[in-house]
C-alpha cells in the first residue's frame, strides 16, 4: 500500500480527494488502479502524468517500483509555451 498525493486538477478527478491509499507495486499498476477506480483519470494518463517519488520525478518509467513508505506525488502535464 502506498500513499499518493494528487496535485492540481488530479484531485478534482478523484472526487476532490488529494490523498489516496493504493495497493500498487509499480507506476504501471498505480495508473491501472487509478483508472479503474476513477475512469476520468484515463485522459490524464494518456496525456502524461509525472510521478515524483521521494523528490525524484519520473516520466514514462512505468516499471519503476513504488517503495513502501515513499512520498509519492502525481502531477498533471503542464501545457503552454
JOCORMO-V864844 format. One record per residue. N is the residue number from 1. SS is DSSP state (H for helix, E for strand, C for the rest). PSI is psi in degrees with one decimal (NA if undefined). OMEGA is omega in whole degrees, -180 to 180 (999 if undefined). Layout:
((N:SS:PSI:OMEGA) (N:SS:PSI:OMEGA))
This chain:
((1:C:131.8:177) (2:E:146.6:176) (3:E:127.3:-175) (4:E:130.9:175) (5:E:128.4:180) (6:E:128.9:-175) (7:C:141.5:173) (8:C:-134.1:-174) (9:H:-13.7:-180) (10:H:-31.2:179) (11:H:-38.9:180) (12:H:-35.7:-180) (13:H:-27.3:180) (14:C:28.4:177) (15:C:28.0:178) (16:C:-0.4:179) (17:C:129.2:177) (18:C:-4.8:176) (19:E:133.7:179) (20:E:146.2:170) (21:E:123.3:-175) (22:E:138.5:174) (23:C:103.3:-179) (24:C:141.6:-179) (25:C:-23.7:180) (26:E:175.9:-176) (27:H:-39.5:-180) (28:H:-47.4:-180) (29:H:-37.1:177) (30:H:-49.3:-180) (31:H:-40.4:180) (32:H:-45.4:-179) (33:H:-36.6:176) (34:H:-43.5:-180) (35:H:-33.6:177) (36:H:-45.1:-176) (37:H:-33.7:-177) (38:C:85.1:-176) (39:H:-26.7:180) (40:H:-9.7:176) (41:H:-28.4:-172) (42:H:-46.2:179) (43:H:-34.5:178) (44:H:-40.7:178) (45:H:-42.6:180) (46:H:-38.6:180) (47:H:-26.6:179) (48:C:122.2:175) (49:E:130.2:175) (50:E:140.0:179) (51:E:120.8:176) (52:E:121.7:178) (53:E:113.5:-178) (54:C:41.6:174) (55:C:-6.8:178) (56:E:127.9:-177) (57:E:132.0:179) (58:E:132.5:175) (59:C:134.5:178) (60:C:31.0:177) (61:C:65.0:-170) (62:C:-17.9:-179) (63:C:-0.6:180) (64:C:125.6:180) (65:E:149.2:177) (66:C:103.3:-178) (67:C:141.4:176) (68:C:132.8:177) (69:C:1.7:-180) (70:C:154.3:174) (71:C:114.8:-175) (72:E:126.1:177) (73:E:139.2:172) (74:E:129.9:-177) (75:E:128.8:179) (76:E:154.1:178) (77:C:136.1:179) (78:C:134.5:178) (79:C:156.3:177) (80:C:-174.1:-178) (81:C:NA:999))
